[in-house]
Amino acid sequence: MNYIAKLKAENEQLKKGIEETIAELIDYQKYYTLPKFEGTENDYAHIKTDVYVKITTIKMYLQHTLNTI
């Protein structure tokens, strides 16, 4: 396998990994929007103000990276 083909294969593998990670993050976001996490009495893990924001930030970073590969 020549060098360019090897790089293309590595890029495709990287893209696949990023896409899988984004899909997992979307699953976590869906999970954390369940009613059991709504309201101030159920926000014991600061889902809306901490966890959800971090997941969104990571997902946006990965999407940007995917778009630049």
C-alpha positions as CSV (number, residue, x, y, z in Angstrom):
1,M,0.0,0.0,0.0
2,N,1.5,3.3,-0.9
3,Y,1.7,6.3,1.5
4,I,-1.3,8.2,0.1
5,A,-3.5,5.2,0.2
6,K,-2.4,4.6,3.8
7,L,-3.2,8.2,4.7
8,K,-6.7,7.9,3.1
9,A,-7.4,4.8,5.0
10,E,-6.3,6.4,8.3
11,N,-8.5,9.4,7.5
12,E,-11.5,7.2,6.9
13,Q,-10.9,5.3,10.1
14,L,-10.7,8.6,12.0
15,K,-13.9,9.9,10.4
16,K,-15.7,6.7,11.3
17,G,-14.5,7.0,14.9
18,I,-15.6,10.6,15.2
19,E,-19.0,9.8,13.7
20,E,-19.5,7.0,16.2
21,T,-18.5,9.3,19.0
22,I,-20.9,12.0,17.9
23,A,-23.7,9.4,17.7
24,E,-22.9,8.3,21.2
25,L,-23.0,11.9,22.4
26,I,-26.4,12.4,20.8
27,D,-27.6,9.3,22.6
28,Y,-26.4,10.8,25.9
29,Q,-28.2,14.1,25.1
30,K,-31.4,12.3,24.4
31,Y,-31.1,10.3,27.7
32,Y,-30.5,13.4,29.7
33,T,-33.6,15.1,28.3
34,L,-35.8,12.4,29.9
35,P,-38.4,13.8,32.3
36,K,-36.6,12.2,35.3
37,F,-33.9,14.9,34.9
38,E,-36.3,17.8,34.6
39,G,-37.0,20.3,37.3
40,T,-34.8,21.7,40.1
41,E,-35.4,18.8,42.4
42,N,-34.2,16.3,39.8
43,D,-31.2,18.2,38.6
44,Y,-28.9,16.6,41.2
45,A,-26.1,16.2,38.6
46,H,-26.6,19.6,37.1
47,I,-27.6,18.0,33.8
48,K,-28.9,21.2,32.1
49,T,-26.3,23.6,33.4
50,D,-23.2,21.4,33.3
51,V,-23.3,18.0,31.7
52,Y,-25.5,18.9,28.7
53,V,-23.3,21.9,28.0
54,K,-20.1,19.9,28.0
55,I,-21.6,17.2,25.8
56,T,-22.7,19.9,23.3
57,T,-19.3,21.5,23.3
58,I,-17.5,18.2,22.7
59,K,-20.0,17.3,19.9
60,M,-19.5,20.6,18.2
61,Y,-15.7,20.3,18.4
62,L,-15.8,16.8,16.9
63,Q,-18.2,17.9,14.2
64,H,-15.9,20.8,13.3
65,T,-12.9,18.3,13.2
66,L,-14.9,15.9,11.0
67,N,-15.7,18.7,8.6
68,T,-12.1,19.7,8.3
69,I,-10.7,16.2,7.6
